[in-house]
Amino acid sequence: MLKEPVILEVAKDTYLFNLMGMQSPALIVGAERAMLIDTGLGNVDMTEQVRRVTDKPIMLVLSHAHSDHMGGIGQFEDIYLHPADIPRAKAFAASHLVDEAEPPLPQQAFVANCKAQFDTNPDNLFVIPGGVLPDRYAVHRFHPLKPDQVIDLGGRQVQILEERGHTAGEIAVLDFQSRILFAGDGLSSRFSVTAADIRTVYGDLLHIRAYASAFDRIYHGHFGALKPAQLCSDSIALLDAVLKILSDALDGTDPGQPAGSEDLRTRSYGGVQLYWHPAKSPSA
């Protein structure tokens, strides 16, 4: 079991941080600034980790506003994310602020706050030895990202792509230089899209599919790459499998199976296990 973060260079000036086998924030370094995608739970000082790689200014982008991806926002003054997830991030930041008389935030309080962000309550999801780091800033500034927005890091451009479903404001980041799609929790071999109707999810992923010629790899927010880099076609095959599940659910070809409750359905296809709420399906 890893006890310290491990930094992996997955392409030139492109890094993944293996946070003890849990989350995998990404770093894209341009000539003028570096984009950090997600922070993990907040038990690792991501500014310190980034400084092991570059001294350029850091632009923090959140793939989505779940606690295991934004737990470290206390280390940053400016945070960029989809506008639909800003209210959730603001609420989390307010409850995350640390009383200076008693840093760091006790683990039990942080865990309770993390679990409150999710529909389910897994007992072993949040194990945070030593608690989380105290906030550096008393006030955070949240900046909305726009669909298809292109961000220039200095001789290196990335594009923000909507990927709604896992949360109302999930995004993916397409890095043209490394030809990598950083997908957060919105696209993997096993995930849920319970925060949007599946027609919205389908439309967003179909839009991402239109960029298939621009990426060879998909990296998600946990444990790194979905497939080995040399198996470039597999990333597209995974995306196509998700689109097939959604298309079949939308037209009634295969509405999926109940998944532990009447308000959740699931289907396995092409190596993908997808979960969704039929109540949020237009055909329901």
N, C-alpha and C positions, 0 to 999 in steps of 0.2 A: 504493500500500500504506500502510495506517495505521501510524503510528509511536507514537501515543499513544492512550489510551482515549478513546472518545466516549460521552457520556451522552445518552440519548434519553428524553424524557418521553413515554410512550406513553398515559398517562391522568393524571388529577389525582393528584398525589403518588405516581406509579407510574413507575418508571424501568427502562430496560435499559442495561447497560454494554457497549458494543461493544469487546471487548478485542482490538484489532488484527485484526479479521476472524476471530477464532477462537471464543472463548466469549462468552456473553451472560448474565452474572449479572443478577439482577433485584432491585429494591428496592421494597418496599411500605411506605409511611410512614403510621403512625397518629398519634394525638394524643400517645401516651405513649412509643412505641418504634417502631423501624423493623426490618422483617424483610429480611435479605439472603439471597437464594437463590443459593448457590454462590459460589466464589471465583476460578474460573479456575485456571490452572497455578501461580500463586504468583509470577509475575514482575511483577505489578502490586499495589501496596499498596491493597487494597480498602477499608481503613478510611479512608485518605486520599481515595479516590474518593467514598465515602459522605459524608464531611464536606464535600464540595463541594455537597451537596444538603441535608443535615440534620445537626443536632447532637444528635439524639435517640439514646438507647441503642440499640445494634445487637444484634439476635438473629440469629445465623447458623444457617440451615437448609440442609442438603445435600440436593439432589435424589437423589443416590446417591454411593457411595464409589468413584468413578473419579478418577484423578489429575488429569485435566484439569478437574475440577469442585471438587476439594478440595485442590489444590496450595497454596492460600494459608491453610490452617487454622492455620499457625504464627502468624498475626496475631490469633488469637482464642483466648480461654481456654475459652469454652463453645461447644459444637457440638451441634446438634440434628439427628437423623437417624433413619431406620428402624432398629429394633434388629437386624435381620438384616444390616445393613451396618456395624454398629459394630465387629465384630472386624477387618474389612478396614481401616477408618479408623484404628483403634488401631495396627495393624501399620504402616500408612503413616506415621502421626505419629511412631512410635518411630524409624523409619529416616530420617525427614525432619529430625530435630533437628540443629541446626547446632553444630559445634564452634566455640566462641567464638574460638578461636585462628586460625580460618581461615574467616571468613564472606566472602561468602555461599556456600551449598552449590554446589560446582562443577557446571556444567551437565551434564557427562557422567554424574555420579553420579545426579543427579536424573532425567535422561532414562532411565537404566537402571531406576530405581525405577518410573517411570511406565509403561514398557513391560511391566514385570513384572505390572502390574495387569490386563493385557489378554490375551485368547486369541491375538490376532494381534499382529504386530510391525511396523507400518508405519514405514518409515524416516524419513518426513518429517512425522510427526504432531506431534512435539514439537520445535519450534524456539524456543528461549528465549534471545534475545539478553541477554547479561550475567548469565545464571544467575537463580536465584530469591532472594527476600528471606530474611534470617535470621529465625528464630522470635523472637517477643516473649515467649513463655511456654515454660517448661521442662516444664510439665504441662498437658495439656488435659483438660477434663471433657466427657464424651460423654453426652448425654441422649437417651433413647429417645422417639420420637414414637409416638403411637397411631393406628391406622386411624380415620378420620373425626373425629379430634381437631379441635376448634375453638379457635383461638388469637385472643385479643383484643389488638390492638395499641393500643387506646385509641380507642373510637368506630369501629373498623374491624375486622371479623372476617374471618379466612381459615380455610379447612378443609384438613386434610391427607387426601389420598386415596391409597390404595395403588395402585401402578402397576408391580407386580413383573414382572420378565422381563429387562430390560436388565441389571439386577443383582438379587440376591435381595431387596434392600430399596429399590428405586426408589420414589419418591413423586412425586405432583403436588401443587401448591398452588393451590387455588381461591380467588381474591380476589373476594368478592361485590361490592365497591364498583366496581371497574373492569370487572367481568364478564370477567376474563381467567383462563384456566387456564394456569398455568406448569408445563409438562410435563417439564422436564429432557430426558433422552434416551429417555424411555419412550414417546413418541408423536410421530412426525414422518412426513414423506413417504418416508423411507428409514432404517430402523433394524433392530436385531437384538434378539431376545428369547431369548437362549441360557442364561439363568441360572435359568429356572423352566420347569415344564411348561406347555404352551400352554393347558391347561384353566385353570390359575391365571391366566395372562395374560388369557385371554378373560373370566374372571369379574371381574377387577379393572377391565378396560376397560368391561365391561357396567355395572358399578356407576358408573363415571364417566359413562357415557352417560345414566344416570338423572338427572344434574345438568345436562343439556343446556340447560335453560331458564335456567340461572344464568350461562352464559358465551357470549360471542360470538366470542372469539378464543382461539387456542392459541399460546402462545409456547414454544419449545423451548430447549435449552441452548446452541445454536450459531446464530449469525447472525440471531437475532431472530424475527420473526413468520413463521408458515408461509404465511399469506395476507394480503392487504391487509385493513385493518380493515373497510372497507365491504362486503366479501364475507363477511358473517357466517355464512351457511349453509355456506360451504366448510369451515369448521372441523369442523362436525358431519359433513359428507360425508366428510372424511378419517377421522374416528373410525369412521364406519360402514364404510368400505372396509377398515380394519384388522380390524374385527369380522367382516366377511364372509370375509376370508382365513382367520382363525382358525377360524371356524365350519366352513368347508369342509374344512379340514385335520382337524378333530376328527371329523367324520362321514364322512370318506373321499371326499367329493365331488371335492375337488382337493387331493391331498397335497403339491403343490408339485413343484419340479424340483431336482435336485442342484445345489448351489452351490459348485463347486470341490472338494468332498470328499464322501465318502459320509455323513458325520455332520452335514451342514449342508444345509438345503433353503431354497428361496426361491420367492416368487411375486409378480408384479406385478398390481395390480388397482386401478382407480379412482385412479390417480396415486400409489399407494403401492407401495414395494418393501420386503417384509418378509423377514427371515431367521430361521430357528429350527432347533433340533436335534430331529430325529425321535426320538432316544433319550429326549428329555424330553417327548415327546408320549404321552399315555395310550394312544393307539391304536397306538403302535409295538410 
